[in-house]
Amino acid sequence: MHSSTQLVIVVTTVTSHHDAEQLASQLLDAGLAACIQIDGPVTSHYQWDGAIQSSTEYRLMIKTGNACWQDLKEKLTALHPYEEPEILMLPVSDTTEGYLNWVIQHTR
């Protein structure tokens, strides 16, 4: 799979379903994602401000092409409500040719 047509999954979390829906809509409108799934609520456990904390969050699984990754990362960073958001890019090593073509076709 050539890197410019590689499928990637970008993962992030937010505190509310409303925030997740807003991010999904903005990323899709910008042509930076072909599909976004929202999971949740999930419970996250983490260290922040010198203490172990937990919170309820909603996870977005964003499907896009590697060619959109940098623009998506910049847009997501600018729109994200968190001070230090989790933004992970996971390369997909294999998928069906049809799904890959669909993602690439529906992203800029």
N, C-alpha and C positions, 0 to 999 in steps of 0.2 A: 504494500500500500504506500503510495507516494505521500510525503508529509503534507503537501498542500491539499490533498483530498482525504486526509485521515480524519476519522470520527473521533471526537473527544467528548468527555462528560465533565461538566463543571459542577461542583457541589458547593452550596452555601447554605447557611441557616439564618433565620430571622425569628423574632419573638412572637409574631402574630400571623394568622392566616391572611389577614388583610394586607400586611406588608409583603407576604409571599405572592399574593395575587397581583399586587401593584408591580413588583419587580418582574414577574413573569410577563405581564402585559407590556411593560416598557421594553424588555429585551426582545420580545417577539415583534413588536411594532418597529423596532430599529433594525430588524433583519439579522439579529445576532444569534438567534436560536431557531431551530426547527420545531423543537418539542421541549416542554418543561413539565416535569412531574413534581407535584407538591406532596410530600409525606408529612404526617404528623397528626397529632402532636408527638414529639419525641422528647425524651429527657436527656439533657446534656450535663455531664459532670466535668468540671474544669477548674484550673487555677486562674484566679484573676485578682488583682489588687492584694496579693499576698495571702489569699485565703482560698480554700477549696469551696467551690460553689456549685450549685445545680440550678437549672432553669428549664422551662418548657420552651421548645422551639419547633419551627416548621422547616423542613429540609427541602431545598429545591435541587432537582437533578436536571441539569440543563444539557441538552444534546445539541452539538454544533460541530462545525468543521474546524480543523486546526488553523485554517487561514483566518478565521474570525476570532481566535483565542485572545490575542492582544487587545483588540478593540472591545471585546466582551469584558475582559478583565478591567479595563479602564472605565467603561460605562458602569459596571457592577460596583466598582470601588466608589465611584462618584455618587451613585444612587443609594448605596447601602446605608441603613440606619445605624449600624454598629460603628463604634470607635475603631475597632480592629477586627474586621470581618474575616471569617473563614472563607477563603476562596481557593478551592482545590481544582486543578485540571488533571484529569485522568485519561491518558491515551487509551483508546480501544484498539486492542491488537488484532481483532477480527470481528467481522459482522457479515451480514449478507450484502451482496453487491446492490440489491434493490434498495435496502434500507439506507446504505451509505449514499447512494445516488439521490435518494429522497431528501436526506439531511442537507447535502451539498446544494441541491436545487433550491431549497427553501431558506438558505442563508446567503448573505451577500458576500 
